[in-house]
C-alpha cells in the first residue's frame, strides 16, 4: 500500500512544527546551617528534572533578602539554626512574601513543632530521617499550593489536626497569657509550687494552666515543653 502525502500548494508555507510546552522548573532556596546538608540536598533536588536549586543560606537571617533577589517558588527550611531559627524565619518570610511556599525539613517530630510551623505559614513538614522521596514530594506539593505532611507523621496526627491548618479554616487556638507564662517558667525549671508563688496563684490553678497549654500544643511532658520553649526563643537571656 502506498502512502499519500499532501504537499502545500504553491505559495503556501508549510505549517511550523509545534513543540510541547514544558513548565518551568520549581525554583528552590535551601536554608540549613550545615554546608554538607545543603550540598546533599542540592544534589538530590537538582537530579529531579522539574526542580532547580537557585540559592543557599546558612540561617534564617538573610532569607527575606535572598527570596526577593532570587524569587524562588519554594524555600526548604531547617528549624534548629543559630541566629534566626526556622520558625522566626518562616514568620518573617510569609509576612514579606506570602506566595513563597515553605517546606520545613527537620529531625524534630514533636506535635508542637509541627503545629507551630504550620501555623506560621509552612506548607509542608518533612523529617530529615525520612527517605529522599518525601522531600521531593513535599517540594512539588508545596509549589502547587498543597499542604504536605511527612508520611511517618500522618498516622499519629489526626485529620482534625490537619484541618486546623488549612487556609480555609480558622487558626488553631492560641495560648492565653497565663498559659504562656506558666509553660515558660516550667521550661526554665521552676516547679508548680514555685510558679504559684511567683504568680500569686494556687498550685491547682498553675496545674490547670499547665494542662490547658500543653493540651493546646500537643505537648506530652517537660521535655516537650523545653523543646517548644527553645523553638519560641523563651530561654534566651534578657
Secondary structure as GFF3:
##gff-version 3
##sequence-region A 1 238
A	DSSP	beta_strand	26	31	.	.	.	ID=ss1
A	DSSP	alpha_helix	35	46	.	.	.	ID=ss2
A	DSSP	beta_strand	51	57	.	.	.	ID=ss3
A	DSSP	three_ten_helix	60	62	.	.	.	ID=ss4
A	DSSP	alpha_helix	63	70	.	.	.	ID=ss5
A	DSSP	beta_strand	74	77	.	.	.	ID=ss6
A	DSSP	alpha_helix	86	96	.	.	.	ID=ss7
A	DSSP	beta_strand	101	106	.	.	.	ID=ss8
A	DSSP	alpha_helix	111	120	.	.	.	ID=ss9
A	DSSP	beta_strand	124	127	.	.	.	ID=ss10
A	DSSP	alpha_helix	132	143	.	.	.	ID=ss11
A	DSSP	beta_strand	148	149	.	.	.	ID=ss12
A	DSSP	alpha_helix	151	154	.	.	.	ID=ss13
A	DSSP	alpha_helix	159	164	.	.	.	ID=ss14
A	DSSP	alpha_helix	177	188	.	.	.	ID=ss15
A	DSSP	alpha_helix	192	199	.	.	.	ID=ss16
A	DSSP	alpha_helix	203	217	.	.	.	ID=ss17
A	DSSP	alpha_helix	222	232	.	.	.	ID=ss18
###
